[in-house]
């Protein structure tokens, strides 16, 4: 499981830009709090090879899946708590629940710095949840 700033990262397929080349269907990990994005650690080397070859060929766009035939997507994201196919509201609820569980542990340990970090992350996620709920209301922002 990958973590970033106190939240577990979400497993997804994404499109990334490497110089002038757009690389499609790259396995990524995405942080719902700070929005950090990284290439999944199990395919980092393959990504770098594909990206450099595509750049050398002057390709504008390549599909990562075409170059990595033996990729087991289920295994790749099996240790991710959440996935991109899930309802965004459920992802946020899951992330908030985990942060609350960690907050209990931080309080038991008396770790004030960790408590502060978790409260800040909970504030960010709660704000996103409120905006998402508002956008789902009739007449809400989309």
Backbone as CSV, one residue per row, in Angstrom:
resi,resn,N_x,N_y,N_z,CA_x,CA_y,CA_z,C_x,C_y,C_z
1,UNK,0.847,-1.163,0.000,0.000,0.000,0.000,0.897,1.232,0.000
2,UNK,0.585,2.177,-0.846,1.367,3.398,-0.917,0.640,4.512,-0.173
3,UNK,1.400,5.299,0.554,0.827,6.396,1.314,1.474,7.708,0.899
4,UNK,0.716,8.764,1.026,1.213,10.109,0.744,0.529,11.037,1.726
5,UNK,1.253,11.777,2.463,0.734,12.785,3.401,-0.426,12.255,4.236
6,UNK,-0.351,11.007,4.646,-1.335,10.462,5.564,-2.531,9.794,4.925
7,UNK,-2.644,9.807,3.627,-3.757,9.137,2.958,-3.200,8.002,2.124
8,UNK,-3.984,6.946,1.970,-3.525,5.888,1.076,-3.805,6.338,-0.350
9,UNK,-2.875,6.020,-1.222,-2.990,6.467,-2.599,-3.949,5.564,-3.369
10,UNK,-4.603,6.132,-4.344,-5.611,5.451,-5.139,-4.955,4.904,-6.396
11,UNK,-5.226,3.641,-6.699,-4.700,3.021,-7.907,-5.553,3.390,-9.106
12,UNK,-4.906,3.751,-10.211,-5.644,4.184,-11.402,-4.787,4.008,-12.644
13,UNK,-5.429,4.185,-13.800,-4.716,4.302,-15.069,-4.755,5.781,-15.418
14,UNK,-3.633,6.310,-15.842,-3.599,7.728,-16.180,-2.834,7.993,-17.456
15,UNK,-2.979,9.198,-17.949,-2.240,9.654,-19.118,-1.221,10.679,-18.645
16,UNK,0.037,10.448,-18.987,1.121,11.317,-18.542,1.839,11.923,-19.736
17,UNK,2.464,13.056,-19.505,3.249,13.706,-20.546,4.721,13.572,-20.186
18,UNK,5.488,13.104,-21.157,6.943,13.010,-21.019,7.523,13.844,-22.150
19,UNK,7.991,15.037,-21.828,8.407,16.026,-22.817,7.243,16.256,-23.778
20,UNK,7.410,15.967,-25.062,6.339,16.215,-26.032,5.462,14.987,-26.277
21,UNK,5.734,13.884,-25.597,5.000,12.644,-25.815,3.960,12.439,-24.731
22,UNK,2.767,12.112,-25.165,1.706,11.768,-24.234,1.652,10.241,-24.144
23,UNK,1.731,9.710,-22.917,1.746,8.269,-22.706,0.429,7.880,-22.024
24,UNK,-0.352,7.052,-22.710,-1.689,6.670,-22.254,-1.663,5.393,-21.428
25,UNK,-2.652,5.255,-20.561,-2.880,4.023,-19.783,-1.701,3.599,-18.916
26,UNK,-1.105,4.551,-18.248,0.012,4.268,-17.349,-0.556,3.952,-15.955
27,UNK,-0.148,2.844,-15.335,-0.573,2.575,-13.961,0.021,3.644,-13.036
28,UNK,-0.860,4.322,-12.312,-0.420,5.412,-11.438,-1.003,5.234,-10.043
29,UNK,-0.429,5.964,-9.117,-0.960,6.098,-7.769,-1.220,7.584,-7.563
30,UNK,-2.388,7.898,-7.003,-2.853,9.271,-6.887,-3.257,9.552,-5.447
31,UNK,-2.796,10.665,-4.894,-3.143,11.038,-3.522,-4.400,11.915,-3.545
32,UNK,-5.454,11.514,-2.831,-6.677,12.310,-2.827,-6.581,13.581,-1.992
33,UNK,-5.530,13.719,-1.201,-5.386,14.907,-0.356,-4.591,15.989,-1.068
34,UNK,-3.344,15.686,-1.422,-2.480,16.706,-2.030,-2.448,16.619,-3.551
35,UNK,-3.099,15.603,-4.100,-3.206,15.386,-5.548,-1.872,15.003,-6.197
36,UNK,-0.942,14.517,-5.386,0.333,14.030,-5.925,0.067,12.783,-6.765
37,UNK,0.814,12.650,-7.828,0.645,11.551,-8.766,2.009,10.948,-9.031
38,UNK,2.064,9.629,-9.040,3.332,8.978,-9.368,3.057,7.709,-10.165
39,UNK,4.017,7.343,-10.977,3.930,6.094,-11.722,4.013,4.963,-10.711
40,UNK,3.175,3.945,-10.877,3.164,2.814,-9.952,4.582,2.232,-9.868
41,UNK,5.024,1.976,-8.673,6.402,1.532,-8.449,6.737,0.213,-9.145
42,UNK,5.744,-0.632,-9.426,6.028,-1.908,-10.087,6.288,-1.770,-11.585
43,UNK,5.975,-0.600,-12.157,6.199,-0.410,-13.600,7.053,0.820,-13.897
44,UNK,7.708,1.362,-12.890,8.531,2.564,-13.097,9.600,2.358,-14.167
45,UNK,10.316,1.249,-14.085,11.393,1.007,-15.058,10.845,0.878,-16.471
46,UNK,9.749,0.129,-16.622,9.134,-0.035,-17.941,8.647,1.302,-18.480
47,UNK,8.071,2.122,-17.587,7.591,3.445,-18.001,8.750,4.291,-18.538
48,UNK,9.854,4.300,-17.817,11.011,5.090,-18.246,11.526,4.629,-19.608
49,UNK,11.563,3.322,-19.828,12.029,2.786,-21.111,11.085,3.205,-22.234
50,UNK,9.783,3.002,-22.023,8.794,3.375,-23.047,8.863,4.882,-23.317
51,UNK,8.958,5.669,-22.266,8.990,7.128,-22.422,10.220,7.583,-23.216
52,UNK,11.365,7.015,-22.914,12.587,7.415,-23.623,12.580,6.964,-25.082
53,UNK,12.105,5.750,-25.334,12.003,5.295,-26.731,11.020,6.158,-27.509
54,UNK,9.888,6.476,-26.913,8.885,7.301,-27.582,9.442,8.693,-27.864
55,UNK,10.177,9.227,-26.906,10.783,10.550,-27.091,11.814,10.502,-28.217
56,UNK,12.640,9.463,-28.219,13.659,9.305,-29.259,13.061,9.154,-30.638
57,UNK,11.895,8.492,-30.712,11.210,8.315,-32.001,10.412,9.535,-32.403
58,UNK,10.266,10.485,-31.496,9.475,11.675,-31.793,7.980,11.421,-31.800
59,UNK,7.556,10.367,-31.123,6.132,10.026,-31.078,5.367,11.052,-30.250
60,UNK,4.216,11.443,-30.757,3.373,12.380,-30.012,2.558,11.671,-28.948
61,UNK,2.186,10.401,-29.225,1.350,9.664,-28.299,1.637,8.170,-28.412
62,UNK,1.742,7.491,-27.256,1.906,6.038,-27.229,0.997,5.476,-26.143
63,UNK,0.582,4.226,-26.324,-0.243,3.544,-25.341,0.647,2.583,-24.565
64,UNK,0.804,2.840,-23.288,1.675,2.033,-22.436,1.271,0.560,-22.478
65,UNK,-0.032,0.289,-22.528,-0.525,-1.090,-22.533,-0.031,-1.878,-23.736
66,UNK,0.187,-1.233,-24.855,0.654,-1.923,-26.054,2.080,-2.440,-25.893
67,UNK,2.860,-1.803,-25.039,4.256,-2.184,-24.854,4.461,-3.146,-23.693
68,UNK,3.531,-3.178,-22.794,3.643,-4.034,-21.620,2.529,-5.079,-21.702
69,UNK,2.791,-6.165,-22.396,1.777,-7.182,-22.660,1.444,-8.030,-21.429
70,UNK,2.392,-8.290,-20.606,2.213,-9.219,-19.494,1.755,-8.537,-18.206
71,UNK,1.176,-7.383,-18.300,0.801,-6.624,-17.114,-0.491,-7.177,-16.501
72,UNK,-0.423,-7.596,-15.250,-1.581,-8.106,-14.519,-2.151,-6.951,-13.691
73,UNK,-3.178,-6.282,-14.230,-3.736,-5.087,-13.602,-4.312,-5.375,-12.224
74,UNK,-4.932,-6.537,-12.051,-5.501,-6.869,-10.742,-4.408,-6.982,-9.687
75,UNK,-3.332,-7.658,-10.026,-2.209,-7.807,-9.096,-1.538,-6.465,-8.824
76,UNK,-1.485,-5.653,-9.851,-0.829,-4.358,-9.743,-1.484,-3.475,-8.679
77,UNK,-2.809,-3.508,-8.617,-3.525,-2.634,-7.689,-4.124,-3.368,-6.493
78,UNK,-3.692,-4.619,-6.260,-4.284,-5.395,-5.179,-4.000,-4.810,-3.796
79,UNK,-2.930,-4.078,-3.639,-2.625,-3.511,-2.328,-3.127,-2.073,-2.170
80,UNK,-3.884,-1.590,-3.137,-4.475,-0.253,-3.033,-5.813,-0.364,-2.309
81,UNK,-6.048,0.529,-1.388,-7.296,0.527,-0.639,-8.452,0.944,-1.535
82,UNK,-8.205,1.915,-2.416,-9.241,2.421,-3.316,-8.742,2.406,-4.751
83,UNK,-9.715,2.389,-5.691,-9.410,2.367,-7.116,-10.245,3.413,-7.835
84,UNK,-9.802,3.817,-9.018,-10.462,4.883,-9.760,-11.891,4.541,-10.164
85,UNK,-12.234,3.245,-10.269,-13.574,2.863,-10.698,-14.608,3.105,-9.603
86,UNK,-14.165,3.285,-8.385,-15.078,3.461,-7.260,-15.722,4.851,-7.302
87,UNK,-16.868,4.933,-6.639,-17.565,6.203,-6.501,-16.672,7.168,-5.708
88,UNK,-16.439,8.370,-6.236,-15.565,9.327,-5.540,-16.003,9.619,-4.102
89,UNK,-17.299,9.621,-3.859,-17.785,9.856,-2.504,-17.391,8.712,-1.576
90,UNK,-17.474,7.481,-2.066,-17.072,6.332,-1.265,-15.569,6.335,-1.006
91,UNK,-14.795,6.760,-1.996,-13.348,6.870,-1.811,-13.047,7.864,-0.695
92,UNK,-13.695,9.021,-0.746,-13.461,10.028,0.295,-13.887,9.508,1.663
93,UNK,-15.025,8.850,1.733,-15.470,8.302,3.021,-14.462,7.297,3.562
94,UNK,-13.955,6.440,2.705,-12.961,5.448,3.113,-11.688,6.128,3.613
95,UNK,-11.239,7.137,2.881,-10.023,7.861,3.268,-10.227,8.591,4.599
96,UNK,-11.396,9.171,4.787,-11.695,9.872,6.045,-11.721,8.873,7.198
97,UNK,-12.353,7.711,6.986,-12.387,6.680,8.034,-10.985,6.250,8.446
98,UNK,-10.115,6.040,7.448,-8.740,5.633,7.765,-8.011,6.727,8.537
99,UNK,-8.208,7.988,8.127,-7.543,9.097,8.824,-8.059,9.215,10.256
100,UNK,-9.350,8.971,10.461,-9.890,9.010,11.826,-9.307,7.885,12.677
101,UNK,-9.148,6.707,12.087,-8.517,5.598,12.813,-7.084,5.958,13.202
102,UNK,-6.364,6.560,12.264,-4.994,6.980,12.561,-4.956,8.079,13.616
103,UNK,-5.950,8.955,13.600,-6.018,10.025,14.591,-6.172,9.453,15.997
104,UNK,-6.960,8.410,16.137,-7.108,7.747,17.443,-5.753,7.221,17.920
105,UNK,-5.016,6.597,17.008,-3.697,6.062,17.370,-2.737,7.192,17.729
106,UNK,-2.753,8.262,16.934,-1.868,9.401,17.205,-2.165,10.011,18.566
107,UNK,-3.447,10.086,18.924,-3.824,10.628,20.234,-3.369,9.705,21.360
108,UNK,-3.496,8.387,21.140,-3.046,7.437,22.156,-1.538,7.537,22.372
109,UNK,-0.813,7.815,21.288,0.640,7.958,21.385,1.061,9.335,21.885
110,UNK,0.135,10.273,21.858,0.450,11.638,22.264,1.331,12.362,21.266
111,UNK,1.259,11.978,20.018,2.097,12.578,18.966,1.391,13.816,18.401
112,UNK,1.693,14.968,18.966,1.005,16.210,18.601,1.231,16.622,17.141
113,UNK,2.426,16.379,16.639,2.709,16.726,15.243,1.844,15.891,14.297
114,UNK,1.778,14.606,14.559,0.973,13.706,13.734,-0.510,14.058,13.833
115,UNK,-0.952,14.379,15.058,-2.347,14.782,15.275,-2.669,16.006,14.415
116,UNK,-1.782,16.980,14.434,-1.985,18.188,13.629,-2.052,17.889,12.137
117,UNK,-1.146,17.036,11.665,-1.137,16.664,10.247,-2.429,15.951,9.859
118,UNK,-2.872,15.034,10.697,-4.095,14.291,10.400,-5.312,15.210,10.414
119,UNK,-5.361,16.142,11.344,-6.488,17.088,11.387,-6.509,17.948,10.124
120,UNK,-5.341,18.364,9.670,-5.265,19.163,8.444,-5.766,18.338,7.247
121,UNK,-5.328,17.106,7.148,-5.758,16.234,6.038,-7.248,15.940,6.112
122,UNK,-7.756,15.735,7.312,-9.193,15.526,7.470,-9.975,16.757,7.022
123,UNK,-9.434,17.934,7.301,-10.087,19.166,6.848,-10.149,19.252,5.337
124,UNK,-9.048,18.886,4.677,-9.010,18.909,3.210,-10.023,17.919,2.644
125,UNK,-10.008,16.703,3.162,-10.909,15.682,2.640,-12.371,16.005,2.956
126,UNK,-12.641,16.570,4.121,-14.009,16.952,4.465,-14.516,18.050,3.541
127,UNK,-13.636,18.987,3.202,-14.016,20.044,2.254,-14.328,19.476,0.885
128,UNK,-13.526,18.534,0.425,-13.786,17.894,-0.878,-15.096,17.110,-0.841
129,UNK,-15.339,16.447,0.275,-16.586,15.680,0.410,-17.792,16.620,0.360
130,UNK,-17.716,17.746,1.053,-18.819,18.714,1.051,-19.072,19.251,-0.357
131,UNK,-17.980,19.564,-1.090,-18.145,20.065,-2.469,-18.750,18.999,-3.373
132,UNK,-18.335,17.761,-3.186,-18.868,16.667,-3.992,-20.351,16.461,-3.698
133,UNK,-20.729,16.495,-2.431,-22.135,16.352,-2.066,-22.970,17.505,-2.629
134,UNK,-22.417,18.713,-2.563,-23.122,19.883,-3.096,-23.317,19.751,-4.605
135,UNK,-22.309,19.253,-5.312,-22.415,19.125,-6.759,-23.427,18.062,-7.162
136,UNK,-23.717,17.136,-6.274,-24.681,16.077,-6.563,-26.122,16.482,-6.264
137,UNK,-26.292,17.615,-5.567,-27.633,18.103,-5.249,-28.257,18.722,-6.493
138,UNK,-29.586,18.605,-6.639,-30.251,19.293,-7.752,-29.951,20.788,-7.690
139,UNK,-29.484,21.332,-8.789,-29.123,22.753,-8.835,-27.748,23.059,-8.291
140,UNK,-27.017,22.010,-7.845,-25.660,22.204,-7.327,-24.662,22.402,-8.449
141,UNK,-23.464,22.865,-8.092,-22.406,23.050,-9.088,-22.002,21.701,-9.646
142,UNK,-21.562,21.666,-10.874,-21.072,20.432,-11.486,-19.654,20.629,-11.925
